[in-house]
């Protein structure tokens, strides 16, 4: 699989394109974290064919996993930040299709009055000149599925 350009955690604030979603969820932050760090994280997202960690536990900076979107787009992810129970951020270092030059996600889990607040940020630089509409539709779907999963 071709390599994407590397970056550090500052990219989540400075990316040419970024989408950030705040989800107030009626469950504990611990439950949200367990879902994000489970052996099959994000299993509830309909567009994800699979997400699997390829590093042994305990997870931390340098942990790797693979993800497949609709069985077509395959990604290899490397974690840049892992604050157990609170925050994780990864970059995609390889992808089978040239959709992005750089891509990463950041998950921040905090306690809120409702239970948990998940701030999910997608940071990227497109590799194709097809516009941002398809990316936003995919991100919106992942977030909607996550909201539905944790809201019952």
ZIGICOR-V711859 format. One line per field, one symbol per residue. ss: DSSP state (2 for helix, 1 for strand, 0 for the rest). burial: b if it has 24 or more other ideal C-beta (glycine too) atoms within 12 Angstrom, else e. A space follows every 50 residues. Layout:
# ZIGICOR-V711859
ss = ???
burial = ???
This chain:
# ZIGICOR-V711859
ss = 01100000002222001111111110002222222220000000000111 11100000000001111110001111111111100011111111100001 11111111111000011111111111000000222222222222222222 20
burial = eeebeebebebbeebebbbebebebebebeebbebbbeeebbebbebbee bebeeeeebeeebbbbbbbeeebbbbbbbbbbeeebbbbbbbbbbeeebb bbbbbbbbbbeeeeebbbbbbbbbbbeeeeeeeebeebbeebbebbbebb ee
